[in-house]
Amino acid sequence: MAGRPVARALDDGRTIEVTRVATDGTYNACSMLYGACWRAARALGYTHAVTYTQADESGASLRAVGWTRAAVLPPRSGWDSPSRRRGDRGTDGVLRVRWEISA
């Protein structure tokens, strides 16, 4: 799945964010999905793509199709705010890595 970047600073109209890939465990399936997503995004006019992994994940599928590690992001405390309450989703407080690819 891919769409507009969640981070407002990255939402420039030319960037797409891959938010999820899911496979049945087929060998190299994640790499194929990341590659296909980037090819489709370029065909639609996007010039940049981003995605995120947790810091303990290797990112091998991303490296295999040309994505590069762009930033290590500190853990965030969560999406909860006084104006809009949200519960813990299980991924709060986890160090993340942003991966990028550009045309």
GIFENHU-V841207 format. One record per run of one state. SS is the DSSP state (@ for helix, = for strand, . for the rest). FROM is the first residue (numbers start at 1). LEN is the number of residues. If there is no record, write none. Layout:
SS;FROM;LEN
SS;FROM;LEN
//
This chain:
.;1;1
=;2;2
.;4;4
@;8;3
.;11;4
=;15;4
.;19;10
@;29;15
.;44;4
=;48;7
.;55;5
@;60;5
.;65;3
=;68;6
.;74;7
=;81;1
.;82;2
=;84;1
.;85;11
=;96;7
.;103;1
//
